[in-house]
Structures are given as C-alpha cells and as structure tokens.
C-alpha cells in the first residue's frame, strides 16, 4: 500500500492523518480501498472506503485499550470472488513413465535378489542335510 502521512487541522484541533491506497478483501472480493486514519491523543479513528463505489467498508474507533470495528461482510453491490478450483499438480507423461518404470525395475530387482537368497539358502540346507545323512550311514 502507498502511504501518505501528514498533520491535519479540523476546527482548530491538530490530528496526525495517514492515507493509504491498496487492495483488501471485503464481502468476499478483493477491492481497491482508500484507508484513512486520524489520531489525536489516545484516540484513533480509521476507515476504509472502496475506491470504485465510495462505500465505507470498514470503520475502527480505538480509545485507550477499548476498540470497536465494523466491517462489510456481504453486499449486493459487487460479486464475491469464488475460490479457485482445487487443482492437482501436473506431471509430464515422460516423468510419470520414468517413475513407474523405475518403481517396477526396483520391485523386480528386489524380488530376484530375495528369490536368489532363498534358493542359495535352500541349496545349502539340502547339502547340509545330505552330508549329514551320508555321514550317518557311513558310521553305522
């Protein structure tokens, strides 16, 4: 927001004034607003005015530790913006193909290694079992 700060005088009383122009959301839509704030002692009065329509969309009064704010939450003057539709991240066909291929290759390699280890273990068990049987027959 662009800010302008100055000292204003109203009926012989000096106020610190600040003005801003920027975008804020009111009544469900992003609006360009003019924000003005007047301060004198411990009292601050501020408001936001819709730049296009001139409608005051927010008013705040602060005095000491007490404050009150009024804010436009709905209107028939402008349409509320609808939220953007939920979109899923996009992945290129090549990236998807490579990812699937890598996953399948990893699964094949893992399965092959597990089966090879099982086969070697089974062969070793059968050799141990046959040598035990042969040794038992020779001793008798």
Secondary structure by P-SEA (a helix, b strand, c coil): cbbbbbbbbccccccbbbbbbbbbbccccccbbbbbbbbcccbbbbbccccccccccbbbbbccccbbbbbbccccccccccccccccccccaaaaaaaaaaaaaaaaaaaaaaaaaaaaaaaaaaaaaaaaaaaaaaac
